[in-house]
Amino acid sequence: MRINLPTPRTLVRFLLCFVAGLHVLSLGGNYLYHGLGHHNVIPAFAWWTTFFNVDKEKNLPTWFSGALLLLAAYVLWEIANNVSARGEKYAKHWRILSVVFAFLSMDEITQMHEMSRKMGLVNLGKASYLSWIVVASPFVLVFCVSYLKFLFHLPVRTRLLVSGGGALFVLGAVGMEIVGAFVGRDVSGNVAPGVGYMEYLLAASVEELCEMLGVITFFYAMSSYLYERQQQDAQAAPGAPVQLAAARSRRQPVAAGAGRRGDTAAR
């Protein structure tokens, strides 16, 4: 099934506005509830603060992140189809990457990566919440090394966007996750109420923002790459080159004539 998506820039503008709205609602609502202690601003206000909280599970931010990763997986699969149709190499790499993003989408919604902490695979004391990083790091490193050649075959602009998106995502998923693990969080994953929770939520919000922006940057790189390839295919359709050449040939005498008339007028 093929989905008709808007142009990459239009879609990315919408995604960025949605991300901004989520973080405003998350921080604003929780500041009123935890920071200022206003618990009855609207009916079921506690539920709404949880529903928009970027650090909670099974709520709007989680569904958005999962959908965004799944959308990236779809675009990657479409690129694989395009590469395969052209008879180019790396089609298998694109498909594997699509499956990886589909898995990340499922993980985002189900929080499977936290199983390492719950199962006690790694005991890091107060930092046991980060045990999933220890477990996943070797697999991520091997995967990245195996894709280096693939990365460098991409156009420079696409390569830079992919690298920038990956760096943003790692900064959030690993860097800010480490900060959040030591700001207001204990081993069980609970956080202190009030001001302590707001300190933790600020770190968690930066973490989620980096992750979302990283995925959006990657999605923009991939959707732009697919869009450009589809445009090339449309121009290379049978008859298109002849029509373009004919159009150029029709314009040239007109331009030349216009130039002579301009010279005559000038004289």
Backbone hydrogen bonds, N-H to C=O, Kabsch-Sander energy under -0.5 kcal/mol:
donor,donor_aa,acceptor,acceptor_aa,energy
5,L,3,I,-1.0
11,L,7,T,-2.5
12,V,8,P,-2.5
13,R,9,R,-2.3
14,F,10,T,-1.8
15,L,11,L,-2.3
16,L,12,V,-2.7
17,C,13,R,-2.1
18,F,14,F,-2.2
19,V,15,L,-2.4
20,A,16,L,-2.4
21,G,17,C,-2.4
22,L,18,F,-2.4
23,H,19,V,-2.1
24,V,20,A,-2.1
25,L,21,G,-2.4
26,S,22,L,-2.5
27,L,23,H,-2.6
28,G,24,V,-2.5
29,G,25,L,-2.1
30,N,26,S,-1.9
31,Y,27,L,-2.0
32,L,28,G,-2.0
33,Y,29,G,-2.2
34,H,30,N,-3.1
35,G,30,N,-1.1
36,L,31,Y,-2.2
38,H,32,L,-3.0
39,H,37,G,-1.0
45,F,42,I,-1.2
48,W,44,A,-1.9
49,T,45,F,-2.3
50,T,46,A,-1.5
51,F,47,W,-2.5
52,F,48,W,-1.8
53,N,50,T,-0.5
56,K,53,N,-1.3
60,L,51,F,-1.5
63,W,59,N,-2.3
64,F,60,L,-2.6
65,S,61,P,-2.5
66,G,62,T,-2.5
67,A,63,W,-2.5
68,L,64,F,-2.5
69,L,65,S,-2.2
70,L,66,G,-2.0
71,L,67,A,-2.3
72,A,68,L,-2.0
73,A,69,L,-1.9
74,Y,70,L,-2.0
75,V,71,L,-2.1
76,L,72,A,-2.3
77,W,73,A,-2.0
78,E,74,Y,-2.1
79,I,75,V,-2.1
80,A,76,L,-2.1
81,N,77,W,-2.1
82,N,78,E,-2.2
83,V,79,I,-3.0
84,S,80,A,-2.5
85,A,81,N,-2.3
86,R,82,N,-1.5
87,G,83,V,-0.6
87,G,84,S,-0.8
88,E,83,V,-2.3
94,W,90,Y,-2.0
95,R,91,A,-2.0
96,I,92,K,-2.5
97,L,93,H,-2.4
98,S,94,W,-2.0
99,V,95,R,-2.3
100,V,96,I,-2.3
101,F,97,L,-2.0
102,A,98,S,-2.0
103,F,99,V,-2.3
104,L,100,V,-2.4
105,S,101,F,-2.1
106,M,102,A,-2.0
107,D,103,F,-2.7
108,E,104,L,-2.5
109,I,105,S,-1.6
110,T,106,M,-2.4
111,Q,107,D,-2.7
112,M,107,D,-0.5
114,E,111,Q,-1.3
115,M,112,M,-2.1
116,S,113,H,-0.7
117,R,114,E,-0.7
118,K,114,E,-1.9
119,M,115,M,-2.7
120,G,117,R,-0.7
121,L,116,S,-2.1
122,V,116,S,-0.6
124,L,122,V,-0.7
127,A,124,L,-1.9
128,S,125,G,-1.7
129,Y,126,K,-0.5
130,L,127,A,-2.3
131,S,128,S,-1.9
133,I,130,L,-1.6
134,V,130,L,-1.0
135,V,131,S,-2.0
136,A,132,W,-2.6
137,S,133,I,-2.3
140,V,136,A,-2.3
141,L,137,S,-2.5
142,V,138,P,-2.2
143,F,139,F,-2.2
144,C,140,V,-2.5
145,V,141,L,-2.3
146,S,142,V,-2.1
147,Y,143,F,-1.0
147,Y,144,C,-0.6
148,L,145,V,-1.2
151,L,147,Y,-2.5
152,F,148,L,-2.1
153,H,149,K,-0.6
153,H,150,F,-0.9
154,L,151,L,-1.2
159,R,155,P,-2.9
160,L,156,V,-2.6
161,L,157,R,-2.2
162,V,158,T,-2.6
163,S,159,R,-2.5
164,G,160,L,-2.7
165,G,161,L,-2.6
166,G,162,V,-2.5
167,A,163,S,-2.4
168,L,164,G,-2.2
169,F,165,G,-2.3
170,V,166,G,-2.5
171,L,167,A,-2.3
172,G,168,L,-1.9
173,A,169,F,-3.5
174,V,170,V,-2.5
175,G,170,V,-1.5
176,M,171,L,-2.4
177,E,172,G,-0.7
178,I,174,V,-2.0
179,V,175,G,-1.5
180,G,176,M,-2.9
181,A,177,E,-1.7
182,F,178,I,-0.7
182,F,179,V,-1.3
183,V,180,G,-1.0
184,G,182,F,-0.6
186,D,190,N,-1.9
189,G,186,D,-1.7
192,A,184,G,-1.0
196,G,193,P,-0.9
198,M,194,G,-1.7
199,E,195,V,-2.1
200,Y,196,G,-1.8
201,L,197,Y,-3.0
202,L,198,M,-2.0
203,A,199,E,-1.5
204,A,200,Y,-2.6
205,S,201,L,-2.6
206,V,202,L,-2.0
207,E,203,A,-2.1
208,E,204,A,-2.6
209,L,205,S,-2.5
210,C,206,V,-2.4
211,E,207,E,-2.1
212,M,208,E,-2.7
213,L,209,L,-2.8
214,G,210,C,-2.3
215,V,211,E,-2.3
216,I,212,M,-2.5
217,T,213,L,-2.5
218,F,214,G,-2.2
219,F,215,V,-3.0
220,Y,216,I,-2.7
221,A,217,T,-2.2
222,M,218,F,-2.5
223,S,219,F,-3.1
224,S,220,Y,-2.3
225,Y,221,A,-1.9
226,L,222,M,-2.5
227,Y,223,S,-2.5
228,E,224,S,-2.5
229,R,225,Y,-1.8
230,Q,226,L,-2.5
231,Q,227,Y,-2.1
232,Q,228,E,-2.1
233,D,229,R,-2.1
234,A,230,Q,-2.1
235,Q,231,Q,-2.1
236,A,232,Q,-1.8
237,A,234,A,-1.0
240,A,237,A,-1.9
243,Q,239,G,-2.2
244,L,240,A,-2.4
245,A,241,P,-2.4
246,A,242,V,-2.7
247,A,243,Q,-2.4
248,R,244,L,-2.1
249,S,245,A,-2.4
250,R,246,A,-2.1
251,R,247,A,-1.6
252,Q,248,R,-1.7
254,V,250,R,-0.8
255,A,251,R,-2.4
256,A,252,Q,-2.4
257,G,253,P,-3.1
258,A,254,V,-2.7
259,G,255,A,-1.9
260,R,256,A,-2.0
261,R,257,G,-2.6
262,G,258,A,-2.3
263,D,259,G,-2.1
264,T,260,R,-2.7
265,A,261,R,-2.7
266,A,262,G,-2.1
267,R,263,D,-2.3
